[in-house]
Amino acid sequence: MRRLRERGAPQEWIDDAVADAVLGRALIPTVFQATGGVHDGLAARVLSWARR
């Protein structure tokens, strides 16, 4: 939301983005995080998850 507001997006776009995020989280509850700027294994973890 913050990035959309900073870019001057209309509230309707922000509301749509939030609604989409809610639906997406309901469909795919798995969260992948890369903390500390280390992304070496992130793609491999996502690919492994997708292949399941």
Secondary structure as UniProt FT lines:
FT   HELIX           2..6
FT   TURN            7..8
FT   HELIX           11..27
FT   TURN            36..37
FT   TURN            40..41
FT   HELIX           42..51
//
